Amino acid sequence: MANNNKNYSRIFKLIYEQDTISKQEIALQLNLSLPTVSQNLKALLEDNLIRNDGKFKSQIGRRAVAYSVNSENHISLGLELFKEYVSITAVDLKNQEIAFDRRSISFDLNDNYFAELTDWIKAFSQKNGLTDDQIIGMGVGIQGLISFDRKTVLYGKILNCTGLQVSQFEKYLPYPVSFFHDADCVAYAEQDSSDSNEDTIYLSLGEHLGTAIMIDGKIYSGEQGRSGTMEHVTFDLNSDRVCYCGRKGCVETYVSISSLLNDGESITDFMDQLKTDKDVQKRWNEYLDYLAEAVNNFHMFLDNRIVLAGELLQFVDDSVLFDVKDRIHQITAFPEDDPYLSFGSVLSHPVASGAALPLMESFVDCI
Ligand SMILES: [Zn+2]
């Protein structure tokens, strides 16, 4: 790709921002001569980044050719890697999901697991007509902390996968693989689906609690990559609730979905019984108190918007949001002028979606 050509990049980005645009309009908007625009359009067409999308309909006289991004020719994959299942998504150059699948498979560090998993990924690509050339890479959302180069799991106690390397995937796949912290993925997915660019704390309410801080459109990870692990802030040192991190009384043990459920109970069972079962109602009421406490605490670290995201969103509506806000109102020490708490909007597989997005963003940035 002609990355070193500034006009090539400017023209691509203008086409990227528009649905369709004519050569004349590009020349006008970027203040370039028509021959310069033509030359770069030719190069972009040759690189399969744009396509000739027919002609504009409503023009009088000679109709101008419409150019648009060849979005389906460049795909990034996102994988959610959980203990009992994996989900995969494929997104195009414009961040639109073009395919999705999910499979039950128990996580294992054994090489057979990675062979089986990558076979399934290859079959997914094939089924959806994606060639290896089209795929720019795969992001994997992991419940753990990831090295800065995105190649190693630094801390993976939930899956017991500390030290896992992307090479375990890459030896079976012909494109690069990067790891992402699952809570960061949820934050990417939520930010992509929202119109707001405000700095935000994301609480991902899934089997486990995940937290991420987004500042200036980027995940804030601190010097050692450990910022945004607020799930291990402790509520109560004398608590008998043991966290997977080894400590007691972490917010994780009060606010994660697993903290809400009894052994063997699913969140679907729990929600089905919420209307009728007194014990379930009592647990839900306590859970919402702890959630309000957590949100109120985190808001004191950063006076920013807080978004509740993740799996729990599938089971709650705005009445729960109002309820949590009301609980916060009862406990907060400071008057809150602005309503800072909201629900996210990505209901399905946010980790997989969010794992695919940063790869595509850096691909587009580098054009
Ligand atoms: Zn902990």
Residues whose N, C-alpha, C, O or C-beta is under 5 A from the ligand:
A	BS01	ZN	E231 H232 C243 C245 R247 C250
